[in-house]
Amino acid sequence: MASLIQRFRAKLSTPGLLLGTLLFAVSLTPSLLPRDFVLQGILSGTSFAIGYGLGAWGGWLWEYMELQLPPGRVSRAIKIAAALLCILVALVSLYLNTGWQNSVRKVMDMPPLESAHPINVALVAIAPALILIAIGSLIAYGISLVSRWLRRFVPQRVAFVLSVLVVGVFTAYLFNGLLLRNALRAADNFFERLDTLQGQMNPTPAPTDPLFSGSSASLVAWDTIGRDGRVYVETGPSKEKIEEVIGRPAMQPLRVYVGMRSAPTLEQRAQMALDELKRVGGFSRSVLVVIMPVGTGWVDPPGIDSLEYLQAGDVASVALQYSYLTSPLSFLIEPTYGTDAAQALFKAVYSYWTTLPRDSRPRLYLHGLSLGALSSQGATELYDVLGDPYQGALWAGPPFSSPTWGWATANRQPDSPEWLPRFRNGSSIRFNNQTNAVAKADAEWGPMRIVFLQYASDPVVFFSYDALYRRPAWLEGERGPDVSPDLTWYPVVTFLQLGLDMALSQTSPIGHGHVYAARDYIDSWVAVVDPPGWDTAHLDALKEALEPTDAAPRQP
């Protein structure tokens, strides 16, 4: 047993332990969203493994280059000191973790934690650390094995380089070509079957109102709309509810939804959406909104509900499902599907809309949340609509890869922060958050009004691959209102933290992270649509009335 422990200690990398512990410690510092001890442990274990691997590689490189090493006694003393330092750093960082997590919770108006359960964090971290280190050791062993075989034919250094290439390509193919792709395809099939089964196991009767998609008068069969489509069609505010809230006469809002199973091809589904929109009289309303859902087909209720109240029901909206997967999986496996669907739906609606008399047709707008916002931005090129432009768009929580958002952010006024840019004079594009910043601009609106609604704490918006090695611009200068003052950028670790934050983006309180509040949708829609008959007092009353609906089910 003693010899086994001795051999294990001999194999441990001192640089690996030092760098691994350092990354473990900084992984406990705050990021955009609060974390529970399980996810924190997974993150910290992963960070330790990456740090250990980098440190071990650095130590190996030192020896490979035949640089001088300390004598045996000194080397043993260094290892003992390094071990003690690692223990001290880990204990101190675990102790500070509660305060760091509470700094995030404070800016999000969440109650503080009495403890972040540091012992549980440390215990959970062991599993991912050991698994990843074992995988890394296996890859290193493979490189060594291939290198030894190649030395029979080529010089030692050439053999090493070739072995790294061979094992690297094989590992990448094994992970990306086989494991990841097959897992994603399996997920696609699973979510498609789940969508079908949920409709069969929890059947809901088709609407009886002929103005509803899925009714007996509808062109869209109720059982093809999908789970999230049925929620969108059924849960909107009624004419009576709108009248009760706003205190004046209203109309029944019109909602059209076409699911993946509603027609065989994308073009047929887009045409069905247009035909259904015509059938229910959508082009007779004063406002028409083309919505792109998130990956599963979900339409965020506060996003469209708030507009229907502002317009006293005088609004029609149309949405088209393009995937069964959740947004992150959809982004990985079928990143162009959403854009293709947005282009097909917009082309169908816009082509018909342009044939109508300009003085009697509805004003046309685009809308989407998250992956829906990304897809919606690709619905058309500006040059294709210059002759007869649509009136505007509200895109909430635009993902970091959104082209229009990225261009406008990069070209913002130099004195405006990245988390709330000011684009030129504000006559065409404005950004909004919890502070109704959209109401402040240097110029009046032009013919097209585009608003990006984003929270500084939204990792879907502010994730960046560059965070791996570069401090994000949104950390420069003044922080966003819901970003922890203790958030500090660290190479590699901040990148991992933001990646985990994206996975947790729906767990934040309403009005933070990737969970957008009705009150902020209201301010944004007012800027985009300019609905008649509203003043500050009535808008405040509407926000208060819709506050409970913020608790409606969110994006799956």
PLY file of the C-alpha trace (Angstrom):
ply
format ascii 1.0
element vertex 556
property float x
property float y
property float z
element edge 555
property int vertex1
property int vertex2
end_header
0.00 0.00 0.00
2.83 2.37 0.92
4.59 1.66 -2.37
1.36 2.30 -4.28
0.93 5.69 -2.61
4.58 6.46 -3.28
4.20 5.65 -6.99
1.04 7.77 -7.16
2.81 10.73 -5.55
5.72 10.33 -7.94
3.37 10.54 -10.92
1.66 13.70 -9.71
2.73 16.85 -11.53
3.68 19.70 -9.21
3.07 22.38 -11.89
-0.21 20.61 -12.67
-1.33 20.70 -9.04
-0.42 24.38 -8.70
-2.15 25.53 -11.88
-5.09 23.19 -11.32
-5.65 24.55 -7.82
-5.38 28.11 -9.09
-8.07 27.48 -11.72
-10.17 25.65 -9.13
-9.97 28.70 -6.85
-10.89 31.28 -9.46
-13.75 29.09 -10.73
-15.43 29.80 -7.39
-15.49 33.55 -8.11
-18.79 35.02 -9.37
-19.94 35.15 -12.97
-23.21 36.44 -14.45
-25.61 34.02 -12.73
-25.78 32.34 -9.31
-24.86 28.64 -9.12
-25.85 25.83 -6.77
-23.21 23.57 -5.23
-23.68 20.74 -7.75
-23.05 22.89 -10.81
-20.33 24.79 -8.99
-18.63 21.49 -8.19
-18.80 20.35 -11.81
-17.37 23.68 -12.97
-14.61 23.67 -10.35
-13.65 20.06 -11.05
-13.48 20.78 -14.76
-11.38 23.87 -14.14
-8.98 21.92 -11.93
-8.58 19.21 -14.57
-7.84 21.76 -17.31
-5.34 23.56 -15.09
-3.72 20.29 -14.10
-3.41 19.25 -17.72
-1.86 22.56 -18.77
0.54 22.51 -15.82
1.54 18.90 -16.41
2.15 19.65 -20.08
4.31 22.63 -19.10
6.31 20.44 -16.71
6.77 17.79 -19.38
7.88 20.42 -21.90
10.47 21.69 -19.39
11.93 18.21 -19.08
11.65 17.52 -22.82
13.74 20.60 -23.55
16.26 19.23 -21.02
16.19 22.38 -18.91
17.75 22.22 -15.46
15.68 20.76 -12.59
16.23 21.32 -8.85
18.21 18.64 -6.97
16.24 15.77 -5.42
16.02 17.17 -1.88
15.04 20.63 -3.14
12.53 19.10 -5.51
10.88 17.17 -2.67
10.71 20.34 -0.56
9.11 22.20 -3.47
6.50 19.46 -3.83
5.64 19.57 -0.13
5.40 23.37 -0.17
3.28 23.24 -3.33
0.92 20.71 -1.74
0.48 22.86 1.37
-0.07 25.96 -0.77
-2.68 24.16 -2.87
-4.57 23.07 0.25
-4.49 26.61 1.66
-5.64 28.24 -1.59
-8.46 25.71 -2.03
-9.70 26.16 1.54
-9.64 29.96 1.38
-11.47 30.07 -1.96
-14.11 27.62 -0.74
-14.62 29.79 2.33
-15.04 32.92 0.19
-17.45 31.23 -2.23
-20.55 32.08 -0.20
-19.79 35.81 -0.30
-19.04 35.65 -4.01
-22.33 33.90 -4.76
-24.22 36.40 -2.62
-22.70 39.29 -4.59
-24.55 37.92 -7.64
-27.74 37.26 -5.73
-27.73 40.79 -4.29
-27.80 42.55 -7.68
-30.66 40.25 -8.71
-32.67 40.97 -5.55
-32.40 37.36 -4.39
-32.15 36.40 -0.71
-28.58 35.72 0.42
-27.28 32.22 1.04
-26.27 31.25 4.55
-23.75 28.88 3.00
-22.65 27.86 -0.49
-21.92 24.36 0.93
-18.15 24.38 0.33
-17.67 20.77 1.42
-20.31 19.61 -1.07
-18.67 21.69 -3.80
-15.32 20.02 -3.10
-16.83 16.53 -3.07
-18.75 17.05 -6.31
-15.62 18.48 -7.98
-13.70 15.23 -7.46
-15.64 13.21 -10.05
-15.28 15.52 -13.10
-11.67 16.24 -12.17
-10.73 12.56 -12.03
-12.67 11.67 -15.17
-11.12 14.46 -17.25
-7.61 13.82 -15.91
-8.04 10.12 -16.73
-9.12 11.00 -20.28
-6.14 13.33 -20.62
-3.80 10.62 -19.31
-5.27 8.14 -21.79
-4.66 10.57 -24.66
-1.08 11.15 -23.44
-0.54 7.39 -23.24
-1.86 7.02 -26.79
0.56 9.67 -28.03
3.43 7.89 -26.26
2.41 4.52 -27.72
2.13 5.82 -31.29
5.36 7.78 -30.92
7.30 4.68 -29.82
6.00 2.75 -32.82
6.88 5.55 -35.26
10.42 5.85 -33.94
11.27 2.68 -35.83
10.77 4.57 -39.08
11.44 8.27 -38.42
13.54 10.40 -36.02
12.30 10.82 -32.45
11.08 14.41 -32.73
9.31 13.75 -36.03
7.68 10.69 -34.47
6.41 12.76 -31.58
4.88 15.45 -33.82
3.22 12.82 -36.03
1.86 10.95 -33.00
0.28 14.15 -31.64
-1.38 14.76 -35.01
-2.61 11.18 -35.36
-4.03 10.92 -31.84
-5.47 14.45 -32.03
-7.31 13.77 -35.29
-8.55 10.40 -34.03
-9.80 11.90 -30.75
-11.56 14.76 -32.55
-13.21 12.34 -34.98
-14.26 10.01 -32.17
-15.80 12.82 -30.14
-17.26 15.09 -32.82
-17.82 12.66 -35.68
-19.28 9.79 -33.72
-20.22 10.56 -30.13
-21.47 14.15 -30.41
-23.26 13.83 -33.75
-24.99 10.60 -32.79
-25.97 12.03 -29.42
-27.47 15.10 -31.07
-29.37 13.00 -33.61
-30.69 10.85 -30.78
-31.75 14.01 -28.94
-33.57 15.23 -32.05
-35.48 11.96 -32.36
-36.21 11.94 -28.62
-37.66 15.45 -28.55
-39.73 14.78 -31.68
-41.26 11.67 -30.11
-41.70 13.48 -26.80
-43.61 16.25 -28.54
-45.91 13.67 -30.14
-46.35 11.62 -26.96
-47.20 14.63 -24.83
-49.99 15.48 -27.22
-51.29 11.90 -27.03
-50.92 11.48 -23.26
-52.24 14.92 -22.34
-54.71 15.70 -25.11
-56.35 19.09 -25.04
-59.53 19.74 -26.98
-59.20 21.78 -30.13
-60.41 25.38 -29.90
-64.03 25.96 -30.83
-63.53 29.58 -31.89
-63.01 29.59 -35.69
-60.46 32.41 -35.32
-58.07 30.03 -33.53
-55.50 27.88 -35.32
-56.39 24.22 -34.85
-60.16 24.78 -34.73
-62.52 22.88 -37.02
-62.48 25.87 -39.38
-58.69 26.11 -39.38
-56.35 25.01 -42.15
-53.98 23.71 -39.46
-54.81 20.41 -37.75
-54.77 20.74 -33.95
-52.73 17.58 -33.38
-49.94 18.81 -35.68
-49.28 22.10 -33.91
-47.13 20.63 -31.16
-47.05 21.16 -27.41
-45.58 24.68 -27.42
-47.72 25.77 -30.34
-50.86 24.78 -28.43
-49.68 26.83 -25.45
-49.17 29.84 -27.71
-52.60 29.50 -29.32
-54.55 28.81 -26.12
-53.02 31.01 -23.45
-53.20 34.50 -24.92
-55.40 37.16 -23.29
-59.02 37.20 -24.40
-60.91 40.26 -25.57
-62.69 40.39 -22.21
-59.47 40.11 -20.23
-57.84 42.92 -22.19
-60.87 45.15 -21.64
-60.79 44.39 -17.93
-57.10 45.33 -17.64
-56.95 48.43 -19.86
-60.46 49.75 -19.17
-61.55 50.36 -22.76
-63.04 48.37 -25.67
-60.77 45.76 -27.21
-60.64 43.15 -29.96
-59.81 39.46 -29.80
-56.09 39.13 -30.71
-55.38 36.79 -33.61
-52.69 34.14 -33.27
-51.65 31.82 -36.09
-49.29 28.89 -35.53
-48.06 26.18 -37.88
-46.18 23.17 -36.49
-43.51 20.91 -37.93
-46.08 18.18 -38.67
-48.63 20.54 -40.20
-47.23 20.17 -43.74
-44.43 18.10 -45.33
-42.06 20.88 -46.43
-40.94 24.22 -45.07
-42.33 26.10 -48.06
-45.72 24.42 -47.64
-45.76 25.27 -43.95
-44.95 28.92 -44.70
-47.72 29.05 -47.31
-50.12 27.42 -44.85
-49.26 30.10 -42.29
-50.03 32.82 -44.83
-53.31 31.18 -45.87
-54.34 30.76 -42.23
-53.47 34.39 -41.56
-55.70 35.45 -44.45
-58.49 33.17 -43.26
-58.70 34.69 -39.78
-58.45 38.27 -41.09
-54.93 39.00 -39.87
-54.29 41.55 -42.61
-57.25 43.63 -41.44
-55.59 44.39 -38.09
-53.49 47.51 -37.57
-50.40 45.55 -36.44
-49.06 42.27 -37.81
-46.12 40.51 -36.14
-44.05 37.73 -37.71
-42.65 35.72 -34.79
-39.81 33.23 -34.79
-40.07 30.89 -31.78
-37.16 29.38 -29.86
-35.88 25.93 -30.79
-38.79 23.91 -29.39
-41.41 26.18 -30.94
-41.97 28.16 -27.73
-43.16 31.76 -27.97
-42.41 33.79 -24.82
-45.84 34.76 -23.38
-44.86 38.20 -21.97
-43.38 39.13 -25.34
-46.61 38.83 -27.31
-49.14 39.29 -24.47
-47.76 42.74 -23.66
-48.21 43.90 -27.25
-51.77 42.59 -27.39
-52.67 44.63 -24.30
-50.95 47.74 -25.68
-52.84 47.40 -28.96
-56.17 46.67 -27.25
-56.19 43.36 -29.10
-55.82 45.01 -32.50
-52.92 42.78 -33.49
-52.33 39.58 -35.43
-49.26 37.39 -35.00
-47.97 34.37 -36.88
-45.34 31.84 -35.79
-43.75 28.84 -37.49
-42.11 25.91 -35.69
-38.77 24.79 -37.17
-37.38 22.33 -34.61
-38.20 20.03 -31.70
-34.90 20.64 -29.91
-34.20 23.09 -27.12
-32.41 26.23 -28.29
-28.84 25.18 -27.30
-29.21 21.79 -29.01
-30.93 23.32 -32.03
-28.07 25.80 -32.32
-25.57 22.91 -32.35
-27.30 20.41 -34.63
-29.28 22.57 -37.05
-28.06 26.19 -36.82
-29.50 27.17 -40.21
-32.98 25.68 -39.76
-34.26 28.69 -37.85
-32.97 31.16 -40.42
-34.38 29.08 -43.28
-37.78 29.03 -41.58
-37.64 32.77 -40.87
-36.84 33.51 -44.50
-39.62 31.26 -45.78
-42.25 32.71 -43.45
-41.21 36.32 -43.96
-41.07 35.90 -47.74
-44.59 34.44 -47.82
-46.09 37.14 -45.56
-44.11 40.05 -46.98
-44.83 39.14 -50.62
-48.56 39.26 -49.95
-48.34 42.30 -47.67
-46.66 44.38 -50.39
-49.62 43.77 -52.72
-52.03 45.44 -50.30
-52.86 49.17 -50.34
-50.36 51.00 -48.13
-53.01 53.11 -46.41
-55.11 50.13 -45.28
-52.69 47.26 -44.67
-51.30 46.52 -41.18
-47.93 47.75 -40.00
-45.50 44.84 -40.22
-43.04 43.90 -37.46
-40.62 41.09 -36.64
-40.16 39.55 -33.20
-38.20 36.77 -31.55
-36.55 35.73 -28.31
-33.18 34.01 -28.02
-32.65 31.65 -30.98
-35.86 33.11 -32.41
-34.22 36.55 -32.35
-31.17 35.17 -34.15
-33.33 33.49 -36.78
-35.56 36.53 -37.21
-32.57 38.78 -37.89
-31.76 36.57 -40.85
-35.32 36.67 -42.22
-34.40 39.15 -44.94
-31.67 41.43 -46.22
-32.30 45.13 -45.77
-31.67 45.67 -49.47
-34.61 43.41 -50.33
-37.11 45.59 -48.45
-35.76 49.11 -49.02
-38.46 49.87 -51.57
-41.23 48.92 -49.16
-39.76 48.35 -45.69
-41.42 46.68 -42.76
-41.93 49.01 -39.81
-39.60 47.51 -37.21
-38.58 44.67 -34.94
-38.24 43.75 -31.28
-35.54 41.16 -30.69
-35.13 40.03 -27.07
-32.07 38.26 -25.70
-30.28 38.12 -29.07
-27.61 35.38 -28.96
-23.99 36.51 -29.08
-23.66 35.30 -32.69
-26.51 37.50 -33.97
-25.20 39.40 -37.03
-27.27 42.59 -36.87
-26.89 42.87 -33.10
-23.15 42.25 -33.35
-22.67 44.88 -36.04
-24.70 47.51 -34.19
-22.88 46.75 -30.92
-19.45 46.95 -32.56
-20.37 50.30 -34.15
-21.88 51.85 -31.02
-21.01 55.31 -29.76
-17.58 55.10 -28.07
-18.84 56.44 -24.74
-21.61 53.83 -24.44
-21.00 50.45 -22.74
-21.23 47.19 -24.64
-24.01 45.99 -22.33
-26.20 49.00 -23.32
-24.93 50.51 -26.59
-26.12 53.70 -28.22
-26.09 53.25 -31.97
-25.44 56.49 -33.84
-28.29 58.93 -33.22
-30.85 56.27 -32.27
-33.15 56.93 -35.22
-33.09 53.33 -36.47
-31.67 51.00 -33.78
-31.93 51.28 -30.00
-31.04 49.02 -27.09
-33.11 48.51 -23.97
-32.79 46.91 -20.55
-34.51 47.26 -17.15
-34.07 51.06 -17.16
-36.21 51.92 -20.21
-33.10 53.24 -21.93
-34.92 52.91 -25.24
-36.79 56.15 -24.49
-33.55 58.14 -24.57
-32.08 59.01 -27.97
-30.48 61.91 -29.79
-32.99 61.86 -32.65
-36.59 60.95 -33.42
-37.39 57.55 -34.86
-37.04 57.05 -38.60
-39.33 54.89 -40.78
-37.97 51.61 -39.36
-37.71 51.03 -35.59
-35.50 48.22 -34.30
-35.08 47.53 -30.58
-32.81 44.98 -28.93
-33.98 44.09 -25.42
-31.09 42.68 -23.40
-30.01 42.38 -19.80
-26.37 42.87 -18.83
-26.62 39.58 -16.91
-27.79 37.56 -19.93
-25.04 35.04 -20.81
-26.79 34.09 -24.05
-26.15 37.65 -25.22
-22.72 38.23 -23.72
-20.99 34.88 -24.06
-17.92 35.11 -26.27
-15.34 32.63 -27.49
-12.80 35.42 -27.02
-13.41 35.25 -23.26
-11.08 32.25 -23.32
-8.11 34.60 -23.63
-9.42 38.19 -23.62
-11.30 40.35 -21.12
-14.83 41.03 -22.48
-15.63 44.63 -23.34
-18.78 44.53 -21.18
-16.53 44.28 -18.12
-14.82 47.56 -18.96
-15.92 50.71 -17.14
-19.30 50.85 -15.42
-20.99 47.49 -14.82
-24.52 46.65 -15.85
-27.14 47.06 -13.10
-27.41 43.31 -12.45
-23.75 42.29 -12.81
-21.77 41.52 -9.66
-19.07 44.09 -8.82
-16.90 41.12 -7.81
-16.98 39.54 -11.27
-13.39 39.42 -12.55
-12.09 38.03 -15.82
-9.66 35.12 -15.69
-8.29 33.33 -18.77
-9.98 30.00 -19.50
-12.09 30.00 -16.31
-14.36 32.94 -17.19
-14.99 31.24 -20.54
-16.09 28.09 -18.70
-18.21 30.11 -16.27
-20.03 31.88 -19.10
-20.60 28.58 -20.87
-22.23 27.18 -17.73
-24.18 30.41 -17.29
-25.67 29.90 -20.76
-26.91 26.47 -19.72
-28.44 28.07 -16.60
-29.82 31.14 -18.37
-33.47 30.25 -17.66
-32.91 29.80 -13.91
-32.44 33.48 -13.04
-35.19 35.60 -11.46
-37.61 37.36 -13.79
-36.03 40.52 -15.17
-32.49 39.12 -15.12
-30.41 36.68 -17.10
-32.35 35.29 -20.05
-35.79 35.64 -18.41
-37.37 38.81 -19.80
-40.06 40.64 -17.85
-43.38 41.92 -19.21
-42.58 45.44 -17.95
-39.46 45.59 -20.14
-41.30 44.14 -23.12
-43.91 46.88 -22.62
-41.33 49.68 -22.74
-39.73 48.11 -25.79
-43.00 47.61 -27.69
-44.04 51.18 -26.93
-40.84 52.37 -28.60
-41.30 50.08 -31.61
-45.05 50.29 -32.25
-46.03 53.59 -30.57
-49.51 52.35 -29.57
-52.20 55.04 -29.24
-53.90 56.07 -26.02
-51.14 55.43 -23.49
-49.49 57.75 -21.01
-47.00 57.06 -18.22
-49.65 56.44 -15.57
-51.55 53.94 -17.72
-48.34 52.17 -18.74
-47.34 51.82 -15.09
-50.76 50.38 -14.31
-50.42 47.89 -17.16
-46.98 46.80 -15.93
-48.39 46.22 -12.48
-51.35 44.29 -13.87
-49.14 42.02 -16.01
-46.57 41.39 -13.29
-48.21 38.11 -12.16
-48.14 36.79 -15.75
-44.35 36.95 -15.57
-44.63 33.74 -13.60
-46.09 31.92 -16.61
-44.14 28.90 -17.86
-40.92 29.96 -19.52
-38.99 28.59 -22.44
-38.33 24.87 -21.96
0 1
1 2
2 3
3 4
4 5
5 6
6 7
7 8
8 9
9 10
10 11
11 12
12 13
13 14
14 15
15 16
16 17
17 18
18 19
19 20
20 21
21 22
22 23
23 24
24 25
25 26
26 27
27 28
28 29
29 30
30 31
31 32
32 33
33 34
34 35
35 36
36 37
37 38
38 39
39 40
40 41
41 42
42 43
43 44
44 45
45 46
46 47
47 48
48 49
49 50
50 51
51 52
52 53
53 54
54 55
55 56
56 57
57 58
58 59
59 60
60 61
61 62
62 63
63 64
64 65
65 66
66 67
67 68
68 69
69 70
70 71
71 72
72 73
73 74
74 75
75 76
76 77
77 78
78 79
79 80
80 81
81 82
82 83
83 84
84 85
85 86
86 87
87 88
88 89
89 90
90 91
91 92
92 93
93 94
94 95
95 96
96 97
97 98
98 99
99 100
100 101
101 102
102 103
103 104
104 105
105 106
106 107
107 108
108 109
109 110
110 111
111 112
112 113
113 114
114 115
115 116
116 117
117 118
118 119
119 120
120 121
121 122
122 123
123 124
124 125
125 126
126 127
127 128
128 129
129 130
130 131
131 132
132 133
133 134
134 135
135 136
136 137
137 138
138 139
139 140
140 141
141 142
142 143
143 144
144 145
145 146
146 147
147 148
148 149
149 150
150 151
151 152
152 153
153 154
154 155
155 156
156 157
157 158
158 159
159 160
160 161
161 162
162 163
163 164
164 165
165 166
166 167
167 168
168 169
169 170
170 171
171 172
172 173
173 174
174 175
175 176
176 177
177 178
178 179
179 180
180 181
181 182
182 183
183 184
184 185
185 186
186 187
187 188
188 189
189 190
190 191
191 192
192 193
193 194
194 195
195 196
196 197
197 198
198 199
199 200
200 201
201 202
202 203
203 204
204 205
205 206
206 207
207 208
208 209
209 210
210 211
211 212
212 213
213 214
214 215
215 216
216 217
217 218
218 219
219 220
220 221
221 222
222 223
223 224
224 225
225 226
226 227
227 228
228 229
229 230
230 231
231 232
232 233
233 234
234 235
235 236
236 237
237 238
238 239
239 240
240 241
241 242
242 243
243 244
244 245
245 246
246 247
247 248
248 249
249 250
250 251
251 252
252 253
253 254
254 255
255 256
256 257
257 258
258 259
259 260
260 261
261 262
262 263
263 264
264 265
265 266
266 267
267 268
268 269
269 270
270 271
271 272
272 273
273 274
274 275
275 276
276 277
277 278
278 279
279 280
280 281
281 282
282 283
283 284
284 285
285 286
286 287
287 288
288 289
289 290
290 291
291 292
292 293
293 294
294 295
295 296
296 297
297 298
298 299
299 300
300 301
301 302
302 303
303 304
304 305
305 306
306 307
307 308
308 309
309 310
310 311
311 312
312 313
313 314
314 315
315 316
316 317
317 318
318 319
319 320
320 321
321 322
322 323
323 324
324 325
325 326
326 327
327 328
328 329
329 330
330 331
331 332
332 333
333 334
334 335
335 336
336 337
337 338
338 339
339 340
340 341
341 342
342 343
343 344
344 345
345 346
346 347
347 348
348 349
349 350
350 351
351 352
352 353
353 354
354 355
355 356
356 357
357 358
358 359
359 360
360 361
361 362
362 363
363 364
364 365
365 366
366 367
367 368
368 369
369 370
370 371
371 372
372 373
373 374
374 375
375 376
376 377
377 378
378 379
379 380
380 381
381 382
382 383
383 384
384 385
385 386
386 387
387 388
388 389
389 390
390 391
391 392
392 393
393 394
394 395
395 396
396 397
397 398
398 399
399 400
400 401
401 402
402 403
403 404
404 405
405 406
406 407
407 408
408 409
409 410
410 411
411 412
412 413
413 414
414 415
415 416
416 417
417 418
418 419
419 420
420 421
421 422
422 423
423 424
424 425
425 426
426 427
427 428
428 429
429 430
430 431
431 432
432 433
433 434
434 435
435 436
436 437
437 438
438 439
439 440
440 441
441 442
442 443
443 444
444 445
445 446
446 447
447 448
448 449
449 450
450 451
451 452
452 453
453 454
454 455
455 456
456 457
457 458
458 459
459 460
460 461
461 462
462 463
463 464
464 465
465 466
466 467
467 468
468 469
469 470
470 471
471 472
472 473
473 474
474 475
475 476
476 477
477 478
478 479
479 480
480 481
481 482
482 483
483 484
484 485
485 486
486 487
487 488
488 489
489 490
490 491
491 492
492 493
493 494
494 495
495 496
496 497
497 498
498 499
499 500
500 501
501 502
502 503
503 504
504 505
505 506
506 507
507 508
508 509
509 510
510 511
511 512
512 513
513 514
514 515
515 516
516 517
517 518
518 519
519 520
520 521
521 522
522 523
523 524
524 525
525 526
526 527
527 528
528 529
529 530
530 531
531 532
532 533
533 534
534 535
535 536
536 537
537 538
538 539
539 540
540 541
541 542
542 543
543 544
544 545
545 546
546 547
547 548
548 549
549 550
550 551
551 552
552 553
553 554
554 555
